[in-house]
Amino acid sequence: MNETKPPRILRPDAALVLAHEWTVDDPRDQRQAAEDALAVEPEPGLLSRSLYLGTDGYTLLRYSQWTAGANPRERGRHYRHYRSFTTAGPKPAPGIIVVVRFDTDGERTARTFVDSLFEIVPGFTDPTQEPEGNLSSNFHLSTDGRHVLNYAEFVDEDAHERTVRTGLRPDDPVPRMINDTPGLAPLGFRRFRFYRALSGSAGGDPGASGS
């Protein structure tokens, strides 16, 4: 079944996430590439397959959720959700998705890095300091422990630009912590807009309200 809303990242039955980015040579091919990815026959255990178009016109993101025990043949790095920040109360649909990636030297570094973020980022643990325009940040660790992916929802592209300008300057706490964490390599970010999703054969989303 085709879906018009982004996936619920915190759905309880999503035990495995596959994330895959790729590029096309011509922006005119971007939407067709997304349609082709959506048209692939669902495999057993697939909950949802969501496609996003990069704001650069060339990049695409496929984010698919799977049940426990699934053995996907679909291409993509395997992740499990680890920790999330989400704004309190009802929130609007995100206008932009920002995917931030890091390489690490192992799972201990990956977990320590994410846990440290939740200690120093205003709003992640204190609702009175929630960052304006950042609707959620959802950290995933790869199953081999060597990669971190943050799927962050923002109101719009301007909101993310403000975050970069006001909180991610070289001397701000987060960039300093990243630079001072041994075994951690930041890979930058890309911005996407949700395109369309496909529900898999594993059934609907239990408790579909919220992020």
N, C-alpha and C positions, 0 to 999 in steps of 0.2 A: 504494500500500500504506500502510495506517495504521501509525503508529509511536507507541510509548509512551515514548520517550526523547527528551530535547532534542537538537538538532542538534550535530554535531561542528564547532565553529567553525573549527578549523584543518584541515579536510579539504582536501587539495591541489588538488582539481578545482573548488573553489568560487572562481571568479574574480570574481564579482559578487554583492553582497548587496543586497536591497531590504528596507528597514525602514519600517513604517507603523504609527502609533498612531492610534486613534480612540476615541470614547466612545459609550456608549448612554445613553438618558435614564433607564432603569429597570434596577437591578441584576438583575431577573428576566430581562432580555433578553440578559445578557452571554454566557452559554453558547450560546444559539441563534445569536448573532452570530458566535461562533467557529466553530460548525458550518457556518454559511453560507459563511464564508471558506474553510473546508477543502473545501467541496463544489465550488468553482470549478474548471472543467476545467483540468488542467495544460497549460501552454504548452511548446513545444519549448525544451529547454535547462534546464528546471527540475530541480534536484537534490532539494530539499526545501522544504516550506512548513510552518512551525511557528507555532502559535498559543499565546498566553499571556493569562492573565486578570489584570488589575490587582488588587492587594490593596485598592484603593479601591472595588471592586465595579462601577465604571463604565467603566474603561479597558481596551482590548485592544491587543495588539501582534502584528503579523504579521512574522516574520523569515523571508525566503526566500533560498535559495542557488541560484546559476545558474552554468552553464558559461561559458567564454570564448566570445564571439561571440553569446551569447543577446541577444535584443532583446525584453525583456518588455513586454507591454501592461499587466501588473499594476501597480496604483497603489502608489507608495512611493518614498522617496528612495533614490538609487543610491549604494552605498558599495563600497569595497574594504577588505579587512582590511589593517592596517598593522603593528601590534606587539601582542604578548600577554605577559602574565605568567601563569604557571600553577604551582600548587604541585607540588613534586617528589613522584614516586611515585604510587601509587594514591590516588584520592580518592573520597569518596562522591558520590552524585548530588546536585546542588544543590537545596536546598529553596526558594531564592528567586533570581530574576534581577533585577538592578538595572540599569536603562538610564539612563545619564547623557549629557546632550547639551550641546554647545557650538556657538555660531556663531563664525565667524572671518572675517577680511577677506581670506583667501586661503590657498592651500595651504602657503606657507612658514610662516605663523603656525601653521597646524594641525600641521605636522610638528614645528616647534620646540617647541610646547606638549607634545606627547606625548613627545618625546625628553627634555624637561626633567623630566617626571614620572618617567621611568625613572632619572633621576639622583638624585632626592630622596626617592622613596618607599621606606622600608625594606622589603626583601623582594622588590622587583621585580627586582633584580639580585643580591641576596645571599640565598641560600636559608636561611641561619641566622637571618634576621630576617623570615621569611614572616609576613604579617599573619594572626592567628588568625581562622579562619572565612571568609576570602576565598579561594575556590578558584581563581578566575582573573579577570583583567581583560583584555578583548579590545577593542582600539581600532581603530575603522574611520574612514576618511576618505571624505567624499563625493567623487564623481567630479569635481565642480566645485571641490573644495578648500575649500569654505566652511562645512563642517560636520564636527564630530567626534562620534562615538557610541562610548561605552564600554558593552559588554555584559559585565557583571560577575556572576560566579556566587558565591553565598554559601551557607554551610551552612543558615542559616535567617534569619528576619527579625531575631531578636535579635542575630545576628552582625553584620549590617549596622548596626543601631542602635549597637552598641559602636564600630564604625568611625567613625560620624558623631560620637559623643560624645568619642572619644579622639584622633581624627586630623584632624577637619575643623572644629575650632574656628577662629574668625576669625584668631587669631594663630599657628595652626599653619602649617608650611611650605607645604603644598599650597594652602590658601586664599590665603596671601600671594602665592605665585607666580602664581596665577590672576589676582588683582587687579592684579598688576604687569606682566602680559603685554599689550602694546598689541594692539588688534585682536581680542581674545578676549572673548566674552560668554557666561558660564555660564547655562544654561537650566534647571538643576535636575535632579532625578532622579525616576523612578517605579519602583515595585517590582511585579513580576509573578510569577505562578506558572505553570510550564509546564502547558499543557492537553493538546495532542495535536499530532501532526505527520503530514504526508503525504509519502511519497517520490514524486518526480517521474518523468517518463518517461526522464530522462537516465541512469538507472542507479543502482546501489548506491554505497556509500561505500567507496573503496579505503582499506584500513588503518584500519578503524573503531574501533580502540582509542584511548583518550585523549580530550583535550578538543577 
